[in-house]
Amino acid sequence: MMTTAARTQTPAEPDPGYRLTADQISSFRENGFIHLRDVLTPEKLALYRAEIGAKVRELSAGIAPLERRETYGKAFLQVMNLWRESDLVRRFVFDQTLARIAAGLLEVAGVRLYHDQALFKEAGGGITPWHADQHYWPLISDRAITAWIPLTAVSLEMGPLAFCPGSHRLQDGRDLEISDESEATLAHKLELYGVVEEPFAAGDVSFHLGWTFHRAGANATSGVREAFTIIYLDQEMRLAQPRNKNQATDWERWCPGIRTGEVISSELNPVLYRGEG
């Protein structure tokens, strides 16, 4: 693990100038997600892909074979908070372009980190069941957003994210953790609203709200679907009293030392972008 000094000395990535349009912000507000094209350059992706892949292999060594795992375990290899394990990954997580886009879509002045996670869906990996991320998050508002960043092109056969437009307004299903039950129950409910599932080119990034329902198909190819996510919170986000055991676990894991009602500003939750003015 990196030392505190090493983390402090690492500069954030410069902001090369990707700018959201008013139409994109409006679309996100309406649908609860957006798929943005050409956000990251091939050079940047290649640099971080190698490091993230190496860390995933290192930190998931010894995991049970795919056929011996439950549905959740078959969905992907999951490694969290890699910014604490690698100075190079820290540069990626602190990337100003991505953080500024997150703040713009949330329509807030700035964002801080909740946590990052690598989600590598292996060849033959199973579905990621329908769910809403914020089921797991003890947050006082809905101003939380996930950037889903494929590290290579992702075809439909590899299992890209699929979203239900407008589902961030739904109340039904928010009590379901990711599982076979959530897949069966939510698939029936959400079919009335439609599903958007698209391939991703290298450099594309999607963003979705914490209450937007989403899933991913199985990986039917011989390659690995390599994805990295960064979860951003409004910089003023406060900790809510947990509503379930998963939120209690997240409180302890991602918000150490923070009490309910306080701004989530632990050492694990640095501000990644603060707008001018």
N, C-alpha and C positions, 0 to 999 in steps of 0.2 A: 504494500500500500504506500501511496505517496506520503511524504512528510508534509506538515502544514506549511513549511517554508517553500517547498516545491510548488504547492498549490497556489500560494500567494504570488509567486514570481511569474506564473504563467499568464501571458496576456490573453485577453479575449480576442476572438477573430474579428477583424475589421468588417464594417458593414459596406458591401460593394454597391448598395443602392437599389435593391429590389423594392418596388413600391406597389402597394395594394391600390386598387381602384375603388371608387365608391360603389360600383356595381358588385364587386367581389365581396365587400363588407356587407352589402345589403343581402346578397345571396346567402352568405354564411348566417346572418341573423335569421333568415327565413328557414333555412334547411338544417342548421346545426352542424354542417360540415362543408368543406370545400376541398377540391383537388386542384392544386396549383402546379403549373407546368414550369419546368426549367428554373427552379429556385436555386439549385446547387450546380456548380460546374463539375464536369467529369474529373478534373484534377483534384478538387476537394474531396469528392466521393472516394476516389482511389486511395487517397492518403488515409482517410479515416476508416475505410472498409477493412484494410489489412490489420490495423490495430484492434478494431472492435472484434473482428473474427478471431484473432489470436487470443484475446481475453475471454471470449465465449468458450473457446475450446479449452482453455486453461481452467476456467472456473466451473465448467460443467462436466469436467472429467469424472468418471465414475458413476454417472447417471445410469439408471436401469435401461436396458434395451427398449426400443420403441414399443414392441409388442407386449411388454410387461407393465406399461404405464396405464393410468386412468385417462379419461377423456381429456382433462386439462393438461396432463403431462404429454399426451400425444400431440397436442396442438402446436407446441413449440418448445425449444430450449429458451429459458427465460433467465437472464442475468441482469441484476439491477444495480444502479448507482455506480456504473463504470467510471464516472468522473472522479470517483474517490480512489480508483485503482490505476489510472493512467493519466499522465499529464497531457498526452495528446488527445485523449477522449475528452478531457476537461475543456480543451480549446474548442472542441466541437459543441459541447453542451452550452458553453458560454458564447456561442456564435451570435453576433448582434443582429444579423439578418433574420434568423429564425425567431429570436426573441421579440424583435420589433414587429414582425408579422403577427405573432401571437397576441401582442398587446393591441395591435390595430384591429384584429378580428374580435377580440373581447371588448373593444372600445373602452379600454382602461389606460391610465397614465403610464403604467409600468407593470412588469411581471417578475415574479421570483420563481425559483425552481421548487417543484415538489419532489420529483425524482426522475431519473432516466431508466430505461431498460432496453436491453437487446432482446428481440423476439425472432429466433431463427427457426423457421418451420422446415424440418428435415424432409428429405425425399421420403415420400410415403406418409408424411405426417398428417394427422387427422384434422378435422374441422376445428375452428375456434367458435364455440357456440355464441349465439346471440346474447348480448349483455350490454349494460351501461356501466362505464368505469366508475362513476361517482357513487355507485352502491358501496364501494370500498373506501370512499374518502370522507373524513369527518370535517366537512367544510360548511361555512355559514351561508354561502351563496353559490350560484351556478357559474361564477366567473373563473372557470378552470377549463383548460384546453390541452389536447394532446396533439403533438406533431408526430405523424407516422412517416418515417423516412426510409424508403427502400434503398439499400446500398447498391443494388443492381436493378436492371429492368425486371419487372414482375408481370408475367403473363397471367391470364385468367386461370390457366391450369396450375399455377403455383400457389394460388390462394391469396390474392390481394384483399384488402379490407373492402367490405361491402357495407353500405350505410342505408338506414331508413330515413328518408327526408322528413324533417319536421318532427321526428320522434322525441326530440329534447323537450317537447311540451307534454308528452304523455306521462301519466302518473302510474298506470298499470305496469307491473313488471319491475319496478324499481327495487323491490324487495328481493329479487332473485340474484343469487350469485352465479357466476359462470359455471355451467353444468349441463348435463343431458336434459335436465328439467327446464333450464332456461331456453335451450334450443327448441325443445318441443312446444313449450308454452308460448314463447315470443314469436316463433315462426308463424303460428296461427294468427296471433294478434296483429303482427306487422304486415302481413300480406295485403291487407286492405290499403296500406299507405304506399306500397311499392318499395323496390330496392334498387339502389344504384351500385353497380359493380363494374369496375373498369380496370384495364391493365394500366400499369405504371411504367413510364419510361424512366431511365436513370436520370436523376436530377429533379424528378417530381417529388412533391411533398403534399400530404393531406393533413388537414387540421380538423378536429372534431371536438365538440363540447363534451363535458363529462357525463351529461345525461342523454347524449345521442346514442341510440341503440345501433350496434354494429356487430358484424361477424366476419369470419374469413373461411373460405372453402379449404378443402384438403389440398395438399401438395401432390399432384399426380405426376410430377416430373422426377427426373433422376438427380436434379440439382437441389440446392438449399435455397429457400426463400429467406434472404438476409434482410432484416428490418431492424431499425433502431428508433426508439421513441423518446421524446422529451415531453414531460408534463409541466405545464406552466400554470401558475396561479396569479390572479390579481395581486399586486404587491401589497395591498391592504387586506388580503384574505385573513379571516379570523377562524380559529378552531371552534368547531361545533361539538356539542356533547355527542359522543358516538351513538348511533342508532342501531348498531348490530355489532357482532363480534369481529367482523372484518374491519370495521371502522376503528374499533378499539385497538386492533393489531396495527393498523396503519398509523394511528396516533403515536404509539410507542416507537414504531420503526422509523417514521419519516418526519416526526415533529418533536424530537426529544426536548424535554424541559419546558414545552409550551403548555399553558393552562387554557382551559376552555374560555372562549371570549377574547383571547389574546391574538394579536397578529402572529401568523406563522412565520417567525423570523429566527429560527434556530440556525446553527452553523450549517445544517444540511439544506437550508432554504435561502440561499443568497439571492439578492436582486440581480437579475440578468439583463434587464433593460429598464431604463427610466427615461421617459420622453422629456423634451425640453419644455419649459414653461409650466 
